[in-house]
Amino acid sequence: MLGFLNQGELSLSRRRREQLLFLMDNGIYVVTILLFIAFIFLAPYFFTTRNLVNVLISASLAGIVTAGYTVAILAGQIDTSTQGVLAVATVTTALLFEEVGLSLPLTVILALGAGIAAGLFNGVIVVNGRIVAFVATLATSGVLLAISLFLSGGQTITIAREGLQEVVFIRLFGIPSSVWIMFMCYIVGWVMLTQTKLGAHIYATGADYRAALLSGVPVNRVIRVALVISALTAALTAILVTARAKQSAMFGLAIAGSVDFVTALTAVLLGGFSLFGGVGRIERNLVAVLFLTILGNGLQLMDVATGVILIVRGFALVFAVILSVLRARMT
């Protein structure tokens, strides 16, 4: 009789754990909808066509970065070099297009190439140097920021030539091009992670590095690819940000809205990913990005002080990290 009770209690405990995990993984959908509805009543001019388009544009910029960052997290690599890659790519874009006078396609290719080079550099430090990605990419971010400062001379590079900004404001069915690019990044990411051998290897590497290595997974190559993808999407975002602002700000940081490493990490963790890699679904991150963008936009429209908004964003990251740790312990 006691055995049956223990088995029943164990089954109930397992059921509750599964329900809690389901809530932790999918609660972002409900919270985002509730936040959107709340700001319709609380924030002036929130539910207007112009503001909603601005929300989509801001979300697209943060979303593109997060899409690539998701791949790095899944492979178990916390990439902190995002800000440095953004800086180098935005300075490269402004210099090549405005100062050198290259065509738009060639400028885009070379700016993306700068992002790929940064990702390869990260891969060499992490894989060949056998340094934890969090520490290694933090160092490379400093190097990349210094490079962007050197290239720009510490000055703002204003883009007077026509042709760059127009790319960002091209609309299809009334939706800006950056939003379509974001959707394309997530579609490609979903296909790669769920339908290809590379995706399976990325999940395996993040879930258990040693087990994946013993199973014949080329873990070093997977880590390099993940870091390159993360840097590539950061470079793509930098091009769009530079085109939208028509300038490269001091240190190359013409970063509009909340496009940075902290935002990407917060969105990934709120989207149900494990901080330790190997767990998560990329489509949830898109909703998490919308949540963070709506949160910041709504608070700004309510005239909340910038310091308070930063505090709220900081608490969101702390909450996301706690959720990630709890999820890892429960699984």
C-alpha positions, -999 to +999 in steps of 0.1 A: +000+000+000+028+024+009+045+016-024+014+026-043+012+059-023+048+067-030+043+059-067+013+081-068+031+110-050+060+106-075+036+107-104+019+138-090+052+155-084+064+147-119+031+161-133+034+193-114+070+197-125+059+192-161+031+218-157+055+243-141+080+238-169+053+243-195+043+275-178+079+287-176+085+280-213+052+293-227+042+320-202+060+346-224+031+345-249+005+353-223+025+380-206+032+397-239-004+398-248-014+411-214+013+438-215+001+449-249-035+452-237-024+471-206-005+497-225-034+503-248-052+518-218-022+532-198+002+546-224-010+576-245-007+571-283+005+535-278-022+520-300-016+541-331-004+530-365+027+552-363+038+539-329+031+503-337+053+506-368+080+521-346+076+491-322+080+467-351+111+485-364+128+485-329+118+449-324+132+439-357+166+454-350+168+437-316+153+405-331+179+401-358+207+402-332+188+378-309+182+353-337+219+348-342+226+351-305+202+322-300+224+299-320+254+307-298+235+301-266+222+268-279+258+257-285+266+266-249+285+298-257+276+331-240+288+356-266+295+390-250+311+406-281+279+418-297+285+454-288+320+453-303+307+437-335+280+463-338+305+491-334+330+477-360+302+470-385+285+503-382+318+522-386+327+500-416+294+507-432+297+544-428+333+546-439+330+525-470+298+540-482+304+577-474+342+582-472+354+556-498+323+559-520+317+522-526+284+510-540+257+498-516+259+461-524+297+461-520+295+481-488+270+456-473+291+426-483+322+440-468+304+451-436+290+416-432+325+403-439+337+423-410+311+406-388+322+372-401+358+380-394+349+390-358+331+357-354+360+337-367+383+357-343+360+347-314+361+311-325+399+310-325+401+325-290+374+302-276+383+269-294+420+271-299+427+292-268+404+270-248+390+300-230+354+302-217+333+321-243+320+346-218+355+357-209+370+354-243+343+374-261+343+400-234+380+406-243+374+406-280+345+431-276+370+455-260+394+450-289+366+455-315+355+487-297+390+500-298+392+492-336+360+511-342+373+541-323+405+540-344+387+537-377+363+565-369+388+588-352+364+591-323+341+612-345+306+609-359+306+599-395+275+615-412+262+598-443+252+624-469+250+601-499+216+589-510+207+552-513+215+537-479+186+550-458+161+542-485+168+505-481+155+506-445+123+524-454+113+502-483+079+487-474+061+456-485+024+455-476+031+485-453+057+467-433+093+480-433+121+459-448+139+454-415+109+436-402+108+412-432+146+407-427+140+397-391+112+372-400+136+357-426+163+353-400+140+335-377+126+313-405+162+304-416+171+298-380+142+276-373+149+255-404+186+252-396+180+242-359+151+218-365+156+203-399+194+200-404+223+180-391+240+212-381+210+221-359+211+187-342+249+191-336+243+226-321+217+212-296+240+183-288+271+204-282+252+227-259+234+199-240+266+179-232+299+189-248+318+157-238+289+133-248+286+151-281+324+148-287+324+111-278+294+106-302+314+120-331+300+155-333+326+180-345+321+202-315+349+226-323+335+233-357+300+237-343+312+263-318+330+283-345+299+282-367+277+293-338+299+323-330+302+333-366+264+333-370+260+354-338+285+380-352+270+379-386+235+389-374+250+416-352+267+430-383+235+428-403+218+448-376+245+474-376+240+480-413+203+486-408+209+508-378+235+529-396+212+532-426+183+543-404+203+569-385+224+580-416+254+583-393+279+564-372+281+578-337+311+581-314+329+548-311+307+535-340+278+529-316+249+542-336+227+518-319+191+528-319+167+516-292+178+486-272+201+466-296+228+452-274+241+420-257+220+425-226+188+427-246+197+396-266+205+376-235+174+387-217+152+378-247+168+344-251+163+335-214+128+348-213+121+328-244+127+296-225+163+289-233+188+275-208+217+296-198+238+265-201+228+256-237+211+227-255+175+237-247+150+261-263+129+269-294+139+300-315+103+311-322+098+319-285+126+344-286+108+365-312+079+369-287+104+377-260+119+405-281+084+419-287+078+418-250+109+438-242+103+463-270+067+468-260+078+472-224+103+499-232+081+517-257+051+518-233+071+531-204+085+559-225+051+569-237+040+571-200+069+595-194+087+572-171+122+583-163+150+567-183+167+555-151+136+537-140+133+521-175+169+508-172+161+495-137+131+476-150+152+461-178+178+451-153+152+433-132+139+416-163+174+402-169+177+391-133+143+374-135+153+357-168+185+343-153+166+330-122+141+313-145+169+298-166+186+283-134+153+270-121+145+254-154+179+237-155+175+223-120+141+210-127+151+192-159 
